[in-house]
């Protein structure tokens, strides 16, 4: 029985600490990424998709310390 409880706790802990961005947060990042791509066109050769990935990594790092590792 003890093994069952520890498995349940470990699974729940993983689920609770596996923070993902909400779709509305992703939409905000998408909008900001598009603006950054337009603003920096000709200066930095980053697409809006690349900006979005950078922003998402940073947002996750700020939300969950384990994502920063």
C-alpha positions in Angstrom: 0.0 0.0 0.0 2.9 2.4 0.8 4.3 2.0 -2.7 0.9 2.8 -4.2 0.7 6.1 -2.2 4.2 7.2 -3.1 3.4 6.5 -6.8 0.3 8.6 -6.6 2.1 11.4 -4.8 4.9 11.4 -7.3 2.5 11.5 -10.2 0.4 14.3 -8.7 3.6 16.3 -7.9 4.7 16.0 -11.5 1.3 17.1 -12.8 1.1 20.0 -10.4 4.6 21.3 -11.3 4.3 20.8 -15.0 3.0 24.3 -15.7 2.1 25.1 -19.3 1.1 28.3 -20.9 -2.6 29.0 -21.2 -3.9 29.5 -24.8 -4.5 33.2 -24.0 -0.9 33.5 -22.8 0.3 31.9 -26.0 -1.8 34.4 -28.1 -0.3 37.3 -26.3 3.2 35.9 -26.9 2.3 35.4 -30.6 1.2 39.0 -30.9 4.3 40.3 -29.2 6.5 38.1 -31.4 4.9 39.5 -34.6 5.5 43.1 -33.4 9.2 42.3 -32.5 9.7 40.7 -35.9 8.3 43.7 -37.7 10.2 46.2 -35.5 13.5 44.5 -35.9 13.2 43.6 -39.6 16.5 44.4 -41.3 18.3 44.6 -37.9 17.9 41.1 -36.6 17.1 38.2 -38.9 14.6 36.5 -36.5 11.2 35.4 -37.7 8.1 35.8 -35.7 8.2 32.1 -35.0 11.7 32.4 -33.6 10.7 35.4 -31.4 7.7 33.4 -30.2 9.9 30.5 -29.2 12.3 32.9 -27.3 9.4 34.5 -25.5 7.8 31.2 -24.6 11.1 29.9 -23.1 11.4 33.0 -21.0 7.8 33.0 -19.9 8.1 29.3 -18.8 11.4 30.1 -17.0 9.7 32.8 -15.1 6.7 30.6 -14.3 8.5 27.4 -13.3 12.1 27.5 -12.2 12.7 23.9 -13.5 12.0 25.2 -17.0 15.0 27.5 -16.7 17.4 24.6 -16.3 
